Amino acid sequence: MSDLALYQYCLIGLIFVWSGFVRSGLGFGGAVLSLPFLLLVLDEPLVFLPVIAVHLLVFSSLTIWMNNRSSSRTDDQGRALAGTVEWNYLWRILAIMIVPKLIGVFGLITLPSDIMSLIIFVIVAVYSVSYIMNRPFRSNSRAIDVVFLMLGGYISGTSLIGAPLIIAVVAQHLPREKLRDTLFALWFILVMIKMAAFLWLDIDLQLIHHLWLLPCAAIGHVLGLRAHDRILRAETPVFFRVLGSVLLIVSSIGMLQVIFS
């Protein structure tokens, strides 16, 4: 990423502002909502994936720490406040996802990427429309949830864009005030595995470019925190419509890429 034109650097910077905004605003989307645009600037995923991974590690851990930095947080009546991460649920879904995640990271199983991507984006589109219509899909089947989590773990292992499939399951089972930070904790663990693979394969982590891309992502992160607070104060249907709209954008971009690639 050292031989680009000035306008390309400007576009990359703006995209990382957007990446930081959606990540802190909703708790997901930092990779899947920015990578398609980044690849329009420079069609080399391995240039951007390590940068996105480092940003996620930095800002997810920072956000969780800031929201839980006091072990004696209390409300106005002096009652202890619960943490913002639902750890019990996190460990349960991580147990389901860890093996598919490792399979994806190390490429032990190679599936047709275009067919897999199209199936996933169609499923996500169905979920997103149900949220927009204020009729969130309920599978009423633990088996289907497990399948979606396993697919999400596998896709996360291959390209870091498994979030839409995972969020479609997790959003059904967590209170919205704990959704973002629980996802952040999950992404942190999954991305640490991916980063270990990058180091093992001697992938260039683009460390010099973090000097200017981290501030770009930080600007978006601050804006996203404010947006998240407004979303939490909004009525539940509004929250799910925002969530569904983002998922629909993600799935539409993904389907178009698969169809026209």
PyRosetta script that sets phi, psi and omega in degrees:
from pyrosetta import init, pose_from_sequence

init()
pose = pose_from_sequence("MSDLALYQYCLIGLIFVWSGFVRSGLGFGGAVLSLPFLLLVLDEPLVFLPVIAVHLLVFSSLTIWMNNRSSSRTDDQGRALAGTVEWNYLWRILAIMIVPKLIGVFGLITLPSDIMSLIIFVIVAVYSVSYIMNRPFRSNSRAIDVVFLMLGGYISGTSLIGAPLIIAVVAQHLPREKLRDTLFALWFILVMIKMAAFLWLDIDLQLIHHLWLLPCAAIGHVLGLRAHDRILRAETPVFFRVLGSVLLIVSSIGMLQVIFS")
pose.set_psi(1, 27.3)
pose.set_omega(1, -176.1)
pose.set_phi(2, -103.1)
pose.set_psi(2, -5.4)
pose.set_omega(2, -175.9)
pose.set_phi(3, -119.6)
pose.set_psi(3, 32.7)
pose.set_omega(3, -178.1)
pose.set_phi(4, -92.2)
pose.set_psi(4, 161.3)
pose.set_omega(4, 176.4)
pose.set_phi(5, -78.0)
pose.set_psi(5, 162.9)
pose.set_omega(5, -177.6)
pose.set_phi(6, -59.8)
pose.set_psi(6, -41.9)
pose.set_omega(6, -178.5)
pose.set_phi(7, -64.1)
pose.set_psi(7, -31.7)
pose.set_omega(7, 178.2)
pose.set_phi(8, -68.2)
pose.set_psi(8, -40.8)
pose.set_omega(8, 176.0)
pose.set_phi(9, -62.3)
pose.set_psi(9, -40.6)
pose.set_omega(9, 179.8)
pose.set_phi(10, -63.6)
pose.set_psi(10, -43.2)
pose.set_omega(10, 179.1)
pose.set_phi(11, -64.0)
pose.set_psi(11, -42.8)
pose.set_omega(11, 179.1)
pose.set_phi(12, -61.5)
pose.set_psi(12, -42.8)
pose.set_omega(12, 178.4)
pose.set_phi(13, -60.3)
pose.set_psi(13, -45.0)
pose.set_omega(13, 179.2)
pose.set_phi(14, -64.4)
pose.set_psi(14, -38.5)
pose.set_omega(14, 179.4)
pose.set_phi(15, -65.7)
pose.set_psi(15, -35.3)
pose.set_omega(15, 178.4)
pose.set_phi(16, -74.5)
pose.set_psi(16, -27.2)
pose.set_omega(16, 169.6)
pose.set_phi(17, -61.5)
pose.set_psi(17, -46.1)
pose.set_omega(17, 177.3)
pose.set_phi(18, -61.1)
pose.set_psi(18, -42.1)
pose.set_omega(18, 179.5)
pose.set_phi(19, -59.3)
pose.set_psi(19, -46.7)
pose.set_omega(19, 178.9)
pose.set_phi(20, -64.4)
pose.set_psi(20, -35.7)
pose.set_omega(20, -179.1)
pose.set_phi(21, -65.1)
pose.set_psi(21, -50.5)
pose.set_omega(21, -176.9)
pose.set_phi(22, -71.1)
pose.set_psi(22, -31.5)
pose.set_omega(22, -179.5)
pose.set_phi(23, -64.6)
pose.set_psi(23, -49.7)
pose.set_omega(23, -177.4)
pose.set_phi(24, -79.9)
pose.set_psi(24, -24.4)
pose.set_omega(24, 180.0)
pose.set_phi(25, -73.2)
pose.set_psi(25, -39.9)
pose.set_omega(25, -175.6)
pose.set_phi(26, -117.5)
pose.set_psi(26, -18.6)
pose.set_omega(26, -178.8)
pose.set_phi(27, 94.4)
pose.set_psi(27, -0.7)
pose.set_omega(27, 177.8)
pose.set_phi(28, -158.6)
pose.set_psi(28, 170.6)
pose.set_omega(28, 175.9)
pose.set_phi(29, 101.4)
pose.set_psi(29, -6.1)
pose.set_omega(29, -179.2)
pose.set_phi(30, -60.2)
pose.set_psi(30, -33.8)
pose.set_omega(30, 178.3)
pose.set_phi(31, -93.5)
pose.set_psi(31, -51.1)
pose.set_omega(31, -171.3)
pose.set_phi(32, -70.2)
pose.set_psi(32, -26.8)
pose.set_omega(32, 179.4)
pose.set_phi(33, -91.4)
pose.set_psi(33, -6.7)
pose.set_omega(33, 179.3)
pose.set_phi(34, -114.7)
pose.set_psi(34, -32.7)
pose.set_omega(34, -175.5)
pose.set_phi(35, -59.0)
pose.set_psi(35, -42.2)
pose.set_omega(35, 178.4)
pose.set_phi(36, -57.9)
pose.set_psi(36, -37.8)
pose.set_omega(36, 180.0)
pose.set_phi(37, -74.3)
pose.set_psi(37, -37.4)
pose.set_omega(37, 177.7)
pose.set_phi(38, -62.7)
pose.set_psi(38, -37.8)
pose.set_omega(38, -178.9)
pose.set_phi(39, -71.3)
pose.set_psi(39, -19.4)
pose.set_omega(39, 172.7)
pose.set_phi(40, -72.1)
pose.set_psi(40, -26.8)
pose.set_omega(40, 177.7)
pose.set_phi(41, -82.8)
pose.set_psi(41, -45.5)
pose.set_omega(41, 179.6)
pose.set_phi(42, -146.3)
pose.set_psi(42, 112.8)
pose.set_omega(42, -172.9)
pose.set_phi(43, -82.7)
pose.set_psi(43, 63.1)
pose.set_omega(43, 178.2)
pose.set_phi(44, -140.6)
pose.set_psi(44, 89.9)
pose.set_omega(44, -175.0)
pose.set_phi(45, -56.6)
pose.set_psi(45, -37.7)
pose.set_omega(45, -176.5)
pose.set_phi(46, -70.1)
pose.set_psi(46, -10.3)
pose.set_omega(46, 172.5)
pose.set_phi(47, -75.5)
pose.set_psi(47, -39.3)
pose.set_omega(47, -172.6)
pose.set_phi(48, -94.7)
pose.set_psi(48, -30.3)
pose.set_omega(48, -175.9)
pose.set_phi(49, -59.0)
pose.set_psi(49, -43.4)
pose.set_omega(49, 176.8)
pose.set_phi(50, -63.3)
pose.set_psi(50, -35.5)
pose.set_omega(50, 178.6)
pose.set_phi(51, -65.7)
pose.set_psi(51, -46.5)
pose.set_omega(51, 178.2)
pose.set_phi(52, -60.8)
pose.set_psi(52, -40.0)
pose.set_omega(52, -179.2)
pose.set_phi(53, -63.3)
pose.set_psi(53, -45.1)
pose.set_omega(53, 179.7)
pose.set_phi(54, -64.0)
pose.set_psi(54, -42.4)
pose.set_omega(54, 178.4)
pose.set_phi(55, -59.4)
pose.set_psi(55, -42.3)
pose.set_omega(55, -179.7)
pose.set_phi(56, -64.0)
pose.set_psi(56, -43.0)
pose.set_omega(56, 178.7)
pose.set_phi(57, -60.6)
pose.set_psi(57, -43.0)
pose.set_omega(57, -177.3)
pose.set_phi(58, -67.5)
pose.set_psi(58, -53.1)
pose.set_omega(58, -170.5)
pose.set_phi(59, -80.0)
pose.set_psi(59, -29.8)
pose.set_omega(59, 176.5)
pose.set_phi(60, -69.0)
pose.set_psi(60, -44.9)
pose.set_omega(60, 179.5)
pose.set_phi(61, -66.1)
pose.set_psi(61, -38.6)
pose.set_omega(61, 179.1)
pose.set_phi(62, -63.7)
pose.set_psi(62, -43.6)
pose.set_omega(62, -178.9)
pose.set_phi(63, -65.7)
pose.set_psi(63, -45.0)
pose.set_omega(63, 179.8)
pose.set_phi(64, -63.2)
pose.set_psi(64, -41.8)
pose.set_omega(64, 179.9)
pose.set_phi(65, -63.6)
pose.set_psi(65, -43.9)
pose.set_omega(65, -179.4)
pose.set_phi(66, -64.1)
pose.set_psi(66, -35.6)
pose.set_omega(66, -178.4)
pose.set_phi(67, -81.7)
pose.set_psi(67, -11.8)
pose.set_omega(67, -177.8)
pose.set_phi(68, -132.9)
pose.set_psi(68, 22.6)
pose.set_omega(68, -171.6)
pose.set_phi(69, -70.6)
pose.set_psi(69, -19.1)
pose.set_omega(69, 177.6)
pose.set_phi(70, -108.7)
pose.set_psi(70, 123.8)
pose.set_omega(70, -179.7)
pose.set_phi(71, -77.1)
pose.set_psi(71, -6.9)
pose.set_omega(71, -178.0)
pose.set_phi(72, -121.7)
pose.set_psi(72, 38.0)
pose.set_omega(72, 178.5)
pose.set_phi(73, -66.2)
pose.set_psi(73, 136.4)
pose.set_omega(73, 179.6)
pose.set_phi(74, -135.2)
pose.set_psi(74, 159.2)
pose.set_omega(74, 176.1)
pose.set_phi(75, -88.3)
pose.set_psi(75, -169.0)
pose.set_omega(75, -176.6)
pose.set_phi(76, -66.0)
pose.set_psi(76, -23.7)
pose.set_omega(76, 178.9)
pose.set_phi(77, -93.4)
pose.set_psi(77, 6.7)
pose.set_omega(77, 178.0)
pose.set_phi(78, 82.9)
pose.set_psi(78, 8.4)
pose.set_omega(78, 179.4)
pose.set_phi(79, -84.0)
pose.set_psi(79, 142.5)
pose.set_omega(79, -178.8)
pose.set_phi(80, -66.3)
pose.set_psi(80, 138.4)
pose.set_omega(80, 178.5)
pose.set_phi(81, -94.5)
pose.set_psi(81, 140.3)
pose.set_omega(81, 177.7)
pose.set_phi(82, -73.5)
pose.set_psi(82, 158.1)
pose.set_omega(82, 177.8)
pose.set_phi(83, -69.1)
pose.set_psi(83, 169.7)
pose.set_omega(83, -177.0)
pose.set_phi(84, -93.9)
pose.set_psi(84, 1.6)
pose.set_omega(84, 178.1)
pose.set_phi(85, -115.6)
pose.set_psi(85, 128.0)
pose.set_omega(85, 177.4)
pose.set_phi(86, -88.5)
pose.set_psi(86, 84.7)
pose.set_omega(86, -170.0)
pose.set_phi(87, -65.9)
pose.set_psi(87, -38.6)
pose.set_omega(87, -178.9)
pose.set_phi(88, -60.8)
pose.set_psi(88, -44.7)
pose.set_omega(88, 178.6)
pose.set_phi(89, -67.4)
pose.set_psi(89, -37.5)
pose.set_omega(89, 179.6)
pose.set_phi(90, -59.1)
pose.set_psi(90, -46.6)
pose.set_omega(90, -178.4)
pose.set_phi(91, -66.4)
pose.set_psi(91, -32.5)
pose.set_omega(91, 179.4)
pose.set_phi(92, -66.5)
pose.set_psi(92, -46.4)
pose.set_omega(92, -178.4)
pose.set_phi(93, -74.0)
pose.set_psi(93, -29.6)
pose.set_omega(93, 177.7)
pose.set_phi(94, -65.6)
pose.set_psi(94, -36.6)
pose.set_omega(94, 177.6)
pose.set_phi(95, -62.0)
pose.set_psi(95, -33.8)
pose.set_omega(95, 178.3)
pose.set_phi(96, -73.5)
pose.set_psi(96, -36.2)
pose.set_omega(96, -170.4)
pose.set_phi(97, -90.0)
pose.set_psi(97, -19.6)
pose.set_omega(97, -166.5)
pose.set_phi(98, -63.9)
pose.set_psi(98, -42.8)
pose.set_omega(98, -178.9)
pose.set_phi(99, -66.9)
pose.set_psi(99, -50.0)
pose.set_omega(99, 175.2)
pose.set_phi(100, -58.4)
pose.set_psi(100, -34.6)
pose.set_omega(100, 177.3)
pose.set_phi(101, -60.4)
pose.set_psi(101, -48.6)
pose.set_omega(101, -179.7)
pose.set_phi(102, -64.9)
pose.set_psi(102, -36.8)
pose.set_omega(102, 177.0)
pose.set_phi(103, -61.7)
pose.set_psi(103, -43.6)
pose.set_omega(103, 178.9)
pose.set_phi(104, -66.6)
pose.set_psi(104, -41.6)
pose.set_omega(104, -178.8)
pose.set_phi(105, -60.9)
pose.set_psi(105, -45.3)
pose.set_omega(105, -174.4)
pose.set_phi(106, -96.3)
pose.set_psi(106, 3.6)
pose.set_omega(106, 174.5)
pose.set_phi(107, 62.3)
pose.set_psi(107, 36.0)
pose.set_omega(107, -177.7)
pose.set_phi(108, -71.5)
pose.set_psi(108, -26.1)
pose.set_omega(108, 176.8)
pose.set_phi(109, -126.5)
pose.set_psi(109, 127.0)
pose.set_omega(109, -179.7)
pose.set_phi(110, -108.4)
pose.set_psi(110, 113.5)
pose.set_omega(110, 177.5)
pose.set_phi(111, -107.9)
pose.set_psi(111, 154.0)
pose.set_omega(111, 176.4)
pose.set_phi(112, -58.2)
pose.set_psi(112, 112.6)
pose.set_omega(112, -172.2)
pose.set_phi(113, -64.9)
pose.set_psi(113, -35.2)
pose.set_omega(113, -177.8)
pose.set_phi(114, -69.5)
pose.set_psi(114, -40.4)
pose.set_omega(114, 179.3)
pose.set_phi(115, -67.9)
pose.set_psi(115, -44.6)
pose.set_omega(115, 178.9)
pose.set_phi(116, -61.0)
pose.set_psi(116, -44.9)
pose.set_omega(116, -179.3)
pose.set_phi(117, -63.5)
pose.set_psi(117, -42.7)
pose.set_omega(117, -178.5)
pose.set_phi(118, -63.8)
pose.set_psi(118, -42.7)
pose.set_omega(118, 178.4)
pose.set_phi(119, -60.6)
pose.set_psi(119, -45.7)
pose.set_omega(119, -178.0)
pose.set_phi(120, -63.6)
pose.set_psi(120, -45.8)
pose.set_omega(120, -177.5)
pose.set_phi(121, -67.9)
pose.set_psi(121, -32.3)
pose.set_omega(121, 175.5)
pose.set_phi(122, -65.4)
pose.set_psi(122, -44.2)
pose.set_omega(122, 178.3)
pose.set_phi(123, -61.3)
pose.set_psi(123, -44.1)
pose.set_omega(123, 179.8)
pose.set_phi(124, -63.2)
pose.set_psi(124, -38.4)
pose.set_omega(124, 178.9)
pose.set_phi(125, -61.6)
pose.set_psi(125, -40.3)
pose.set_omega(125, 178.4)
pose.set_phi(126, -63.0)
pose.set_psi(126, -44.4)
pose.set_omega(126, 177.4)
pose.set_phi(127, -60.0)
pose.set_psi(127, -45.9)
pose.set_omega(127, -174.3)
pose.set_phi(128, -63.9)
pose.set_psi(128, -41.1)
pose.set_omega(128, 179.0)
pose.set_phi(129, -63.9)
pose.set_psi(129, -38.2)
pose.set_omega(129, 179.0)
pose.set_phi(130, -64.0)
pose.set_psi(130, -36.0)
pose.set_omega(130, 177.6)
pose.set_phi(131, -70.3)
pose.set_psi(131, -42.8)
pose.set_omega(131, -179.6)
pose.set_phi(132, -61.4)
pose.set_psi(132, -37.2)
pose.set_omega(132, 179.8)
pose.set_phi(133, -82.8)
pose.set_psi(133, 5.4)
pose.set_omega(133, -179.5)
pose.set_phi(134, 61.2)
pose.set_psi(134, 33.5)
pose.set_omega(134, 174.4)
pose.set_phi(135, -131.1)
pose.set_psi(135, 67.6)
pose.set_omega(135, -177.2)
pose.set_phi(136, -53.3)
pose.set_psi(136, 133.1)
pose.set_omega(136, -178.0)
pose.set_phi(137, -67.4)
pose.set_psi(137, 133.9)
pose.set_omega(137, 175.0)
pose.set_phi(138, -122.8)
pose.set_psi(138, 115.7)
pose.set_omega(138, -177.6)
pose.set_phi(139, -72.7)
pose.set_psi(139, -27.4)
pose.set_omega(139, -175.1)
pose.set_phi(140, 54.6)
pose.set_psi(140, 26.6)
pose.set_omega(140, -179.6)
pose.set_phi(141, -143.5)
pose.set_psi(141, 116.5)
pose.set_omega(141, 178.0)
pose.set_phi(142, -65.3)
pose.set_psi(142, -30.5)
pose.set_omega(142, -178.9)
pose.set_phi(143, -63.2)
pose.set_psi(143, -42.3)
pose.set_omega(143, 179.4)
pose.set_phi(144, -66.0)
pose.set_psi(144, -41.6)
pose.set_omega(144, 177.2)
pose.set_phi(145, -58.9)
pose.set_psi(145, -42.1)
pose.set_omega(145, 179.7)
pose.set_phi(146, -63.0)
pose.set_psi(146, -42.7)
pose.set_omega(146, 178.3)
pose.set_phi(147, -60.7)
pose.set_psi(147, -45.0)
pose.set_omega(147, -179.8)
pose.set_phi(148, -63.9)
pose.set_psi(148, -40.9)
pose.set_omega(148, 179.3)
pose.set_phi(149, -66.0)
pose.set_psi(149, -38.9)
pose.set_omega(149, 178.7)
pose.set_phi(150, -66.3)
pose.set_psi(150, -42.1)
pose.set_omega(150, 176.7)
pose.set_phi(151, -64.4)
pose.set_psi(151, -41.6)
pose.set_omega(151, 177.7)
pose.set_phi(152, -62.3)
pose.set_psi(152, -40.1)
pose.set_omega(152, 177.3)
pose.set_phi(153, -64.5)
pose.set_psi(153, -40.7)
pose.set_omega(153, 179.0)
pose.set_phi(154, -64.3)
pose.set_psi(154, -47.2)
pose.set_omega(154, 179.8)
pose.set_phi(155, -64.6)
pose.set_psi(155, -37.4)
pose.set_omega(155, 176.2)
pose.set_phi(156, -61.9)
pose.set_psi(156, -35.9)
pose.set_omega(156, 178.7)
pose.set_phi(157, -69.7)
pose.set_psi(157, -32.4)
pose.set_omega(157, -178.0)
pose.set_phi(158, -83.7)
pose.set_psi(158, -35.5)
pose.set_omega(158, -170.8)
pose.set_phi(159, -148.4)
pose.set_psi(159, 4.0)
pose.set_omega(159, 179.3)
pose.set_phi(160, 69.0)
pose.set_psi(160, 15.8)
pose.set_omega(160, -178.7)
pose.set_phi(161, -117.6)
pose.set_psi(161, 33.6)
pose.set_omega(161, 178.5)
pose.set_phi(162, -86.7)
pose.set_psi(162, 0.4)
pose.set_omega(162, -173.6)
pose.set_phi(163, -57.8)
pose.set_psi(163, -44.3)
pose.set_omega(163, -176.1)
pose.set_phi(164, -58.0)
pose.set_psi(164, -39.4)
pose.set_omega(164, -179.3)
pose.set_phi(165, -70.8)
pose.set_psi(165, -35.5)
pose.set_omega(165, 179.1)
pose.set_phi(166, -70.8)
pose.set_psi(166, -44.9)
pose.set_omega(166, -178.1)
pose.set_phi(167, -64.3)
pose.set_psi(167, -30.7)
pose.set_omega(167, 179.1)
pose.set_phi(168, -62.1)
pose.set_psi(168, -28.2)
pose.set_omega(168, 177.7)
pose.set_phi(169, -89.4)
pose.set_psi(169, -48.2)
pose.set_omega(169, -172.5)
pose.set_phi(170, -64.5)
pose.set_psi(170, -36.7)
pose.set_omega(170, -177.6)
pose.set_phi(171, -62.8)
pose.set_psi(171, -18.8)
pose.set_omega(171, 179.1)
pose.set_phi(172, -78.6)
pose.set_psi(172, -19.9)
pose.set_omega(172, -168.1)
pose.set_phi(173, -117.5)
pose.set_psi(173, -4.7)
pose.set_omega(173, -178.3)
pose.set_phi(174, -118.9)
pose.set_psi(174, 145.3)
pose.set_omega(174, 171.5)
pose.set_phi(175, -65.9)
pose.set_psi(175, 145.8)
pose.set_omega(175, -172.1)
pose.set_phi(176, -63.1)
pose.set_psi(176, -27.1)
pose.set_omega(176, 179.6)
pose.set_phi(177, -71.4)
pose.set_psi(177, -15.2)
pose.set_omega(177, 178.1)
pose.set_phi(178, -109.8)
pose.set_psi(178, -5.1)
pose.set_omega(178, -174.0)
pose.set_phi(179, -63.8)
pose.set_psi(179, -52.2)
pose.set_omega(179, -173.9)
pose.set_phi(180, -62.0)
pose.set_psi(180, -50.0)
pose.set_omega(180, -175.0)
pose.set_phi(181, -70.0)
pose.set_psi(181, -32.1)
pose.set_omega(181, 175.1)
pose.set_phi(182, -65.9)
pose.set_psi(182, -40.4)
pose.set_omega(182, 175.2)
pose.set_phi(183, -64.0)
pose.set_psi(183, -41.5)
pose.set_omega(183, 178.1)
pose.set_phi(184, -57.3)
pose.set_psi(184, -44.3)
pose.set_omega(184, 179.2)
pose.set_phi(185, -63.0)
pose.set_psi(185, -40.6)
pose.set_omega(185, 178.3)
pose.set_phi(186, -64.9)
pose.set_psi(186, -47.3)
pose.set_omega(186, 179.4)
pose.set_phi(187, -59.7)
pose.set_psi(187, -39.9)
pose.set_omega(187, -178.8)
pose.set_phi(188, -58.1)
pose.set_psi(188, -46.7)
pose.set_omega(188, -179.2)
pose.set_phi(189, -65.1)
pose.set_psi(189, -46.4)
pose.set_omega(189, -178.0)
pose.set_phi(190, -65.5)
pose.set_psi(190, -39.5)
pose.set_omega(190, -178.5)
pose.set_phi(191, -72.6)
pose.set_psi(191, -30.9)
pose.set_omega(191, 174.8)
pose.set_phi(192, -59.5)
pose.set_psi(192, -39.2)
pose.set_omega(192, 176.7)
pose.set_phi(193, -63.7)
pose.set_psi(193, -43.7)
pose.set_omega(193, 179.3)
pose.set_phi(194, -64.1)
pose.set_psi(194, -40.9)
pose.set_omega(194, 179.3)
pose.set_phi(195, -63.9)
pose.set_psi(195, -37.3)
pose.set_omega(195, 176.8)
pose.set_phi(196, -61.4)
pose.set_psi(196, -38.2)
pose.set_omega(196, 178.0)
pose.set_phi(197, -67.2)
pose.set_psi(197, -40.2)
pose.set_omega(197, 177.1)
pose.set_phi(198, -58.8)
pose.set_psi(198, -44.5)
pose.set_omega(198, -179.6)
pose.set_phi(199, -66.4)
pose.set_psi(199, -41.3)
pose.set_omega(199, -179.0)
pose.set_phi(200, -63.5)
pose.set_psi(200, -37.5)
pose.set_omega(200, -179.8)
pose.set_phi(201, -87.7)
pose.set_psi(201, 2.8)
pose.set_omega(201, 178.1)
pose.set_phi(202, 59.7)
pose.set_psi(202, 41.9)
pose.set_omega(202, 175.7)
pose.set_phi(203, -77.7)
pose.set_psi(203, 137.0)
pose.set_omega(203, 177.3)
pose.set_phi(204, -64.7)
pose.set_psi(204, 120.7)
pose.set_omega(204, -178.1)
pose.set_phi(205, -83.7)
pose.set_psi(205, 1.0)
pose.set_omega(205, 177.6)
pose.set_phi(206, 56.0)
pose.set_psi(206, 41.6)
pose.set_omega(206, -173.0)
pose.set_phi(207, -61.5)
pose.set_psi(207, -35.1)
pose.set_omega(207, -178.5)
pose.set_phi(208, -63.6)
pose.set_psi(208, -31.5)
pose.set_omega(208, -177.2)
pose.set_phi(209, -80.1)
pose.set_psi(209, -11.0)
pose.set_omega(209, 174.8)
pose.set_phi(210, -67.6)
pose.set_psi(210, -21.5)
pose.set_omega(210, -178.9)
pose.set_phi(211, -61.8)
pose.set_psi(211, -31.3)
pose.set_omega(211, 178.6)
pose.set_phi(212, -111.9)
pose.set_psi(212, -21.0)
pose.set_omega(212, 179.5)
pose.set_phi(213, -81.9)
pose.set_psi(213, -31.2)
pose.set_omega(213, 176.0)
pose.set_phi(214, -61.1)
pose.set_psi(214, -45.4)
pose.set_omega(214, 175.2)
pose.set_phi(215, -60.7)
pose.set_psi(215, -36.6)
pose.set_omega(215, 177.3)
pose.set_phi(216, -61.5)
pose.set_psi(216, -47.8)
pose.set_omega(216, 178.8)
pose.set_phi(217, -65.1)
pose.set_psi(217, -32.2)
pose.set_omega(217, -179.9)
pose.set_phi(218, -65.9)
pose.set_psi(218, -38.3)
pose.set_omega(218, 177.1)
pose.set_phi(219, -60.8)
pose.set_psi(219, -48.1)
pose.set_omega(219, 177.4)
pose.set_phi(220, -62.9)
pose.set_psi(220, -36.0)
pose.set_omega(220, -179.6)
pose.set_phi(221, -61.7)
pose.set_psi(221, -45.5)
pose.set_omega(221, -179.9)
pose.set_phi(222, -63.5)
pose.set_psi(222, -44.0)
pose.set_omega(222, 177.9)
pose.set_phi(223, -62.5)
pose.set_psi(223, -38.6)
pose.set_omega(223, 179.6)
pose.set_phi(224, -67.0)
pose.set_psi(224, -35.5)
pose.set_omega(224, 177.2)
pose.set_phi(225, -60.8)
pose.set_psi(225, -41.0)
pose.set_omega(225, 178.4)
pose.set_phi(226, -66.6)
pose.set_psi(226, -39.8)
pose.set_omega(226, 178.6)
pose.set_phi(227, -65.0)
pose.set_psi(227, -37.6)
pose.set_omega(227, 179.9)
pose.set_phi(228, -64.1)
pose.set_psi(228, -41.2)
pose.set_omega(228, 178.3)
pose.set_phi(229, -61.3)
pose.set_psi(229, -39.5)
pose.set_omega(229, 178.7)
pose.set_phi(230, -68.3)
pose.set_psi(230, -37.5)
pose.set_omega(230, 178.5)
pose.set_phi(231, -63.4)
pose.set_psi(231, -41.7)
pose.set_omega(231, -179.0)
pose.set_phi(232, -66.4)
pose.set_psi(232, -31.9)
pose.set_omega(232, 179.7)
pose.set_phi(233, -78.9)
pose.set_psi(233, -15.8)
pose.set_omega(233, -178.5)
pose.set_phi(234, -76.0)
pose.set_psi(234, 166.6)
pose.set_omega(234, 176.7)
pose.set_phi(235, -66.9)
pose.set_psi(235, 154.4)
pose.set_omega(235, -177.6)
pose.set_phi(236, -55.1)
pose.set_psi(236, -44.2)
pose.set_omega(236, 178.5)
pose.set_phi(237, -58.5)
pose.set_psi(237, -36.2)
pose.set_omega(237, 178.6)
pose.set_phi(238, -65.2)
pose.set_psi(238, -43.2)
pose.set_omega(238, 179.1)
pose.set_phi(239, -58.1)
pose.set_psi(239, -47.6)
pose.set_omega(239, -177.6)
pose.set_phi(240, -70.4)
pose.set_psi(240, -30.4)
pose.set_omega(240, 176.7)
pose.set_phi(241, -67.6)
pose.set_psi(241, -39.8)
pose.set_omega(241, 175.6)
pose.set_phi(242, -62.2)
pose.set_psi(242, -46.7)
pose.set_omega(242, 179.2)
pose.set_phi(243, -59.9)
pose.set_psi(243, -46.3)
pose.set_omega(243, -179.9)
pose.set_phi(244, -64.9)
pose.set_psi(244, -38.1)
pose.set_omega(244, 179.7)
pose.set_phi(245, -63.4)
pose.set_psi(245, -42.2)
pose.set_omega(245, 178.2)
pose.set_phi(246, -64.4)
pose.set_psi(246, -43.5)
pose.set_omega(246, 178.8)
pose.set_phi(247, -62.8)
pose.set_psi(247, -37.6)
pose.set_omega(247, 179.8)
pose.set_phi(248, -66.9)
pose.set_psi(248, -39.5)
pose.set_omega(248, 176.1)
pose.set_phi(249, -61.1)
pose.set_psi(249, -45.8)
pose.set_omega(249, -179.6)
pose.set_phi(250, -59.4)
pose.set_psi(250, -49.9)
pose.set_omega(250, -176.4)
pose.set_phi(251, -66.9)
pose.set_psi(251, -36.3)
pose.set_omega(251, 179.5)
pose.set_phi(252, -65.4)
pose.set_psi(252, -45.3)
pose.set_omega(252, 177.4)
pose.set_phi(253, -60.0)
pose.set_psi(253, -44.2)
pose.set_omega(253, -179.0)
pose.set_phi(254, -63.8)
pose.set_psi(254, -43.5)
pose.set_omega(254, -180.0)
pose.set_phi(255, -65.4)
pose.set_psi(255, -40.3)
pose.set_omega(255, 178.7)
pose.set_phi(256, -63.2)
pose.set_psi(256, -40.4)
pose.set_omega(256, 179.3)
pose.set_phi(257, -63.0)
pose.set_psi(257, -42.9)
pose.set_omega(257, -178.9)
pose.set_phi(258, -67.3)
pose.set_psi(258, -43.9)
pose.set_omega(258, -175.7)
pose.set_phi(259, -66.4)
pose.set_psi(259, -40.3)
pose.set_omega(259, -174.2)
pose.set_phi(260, -98.7)
pose.set_psi(260, 2.5)
pose.set_omega(260, 179.1)
pose.set_phi(261, -81.4)
pose.dump_pdb("model.pdb")
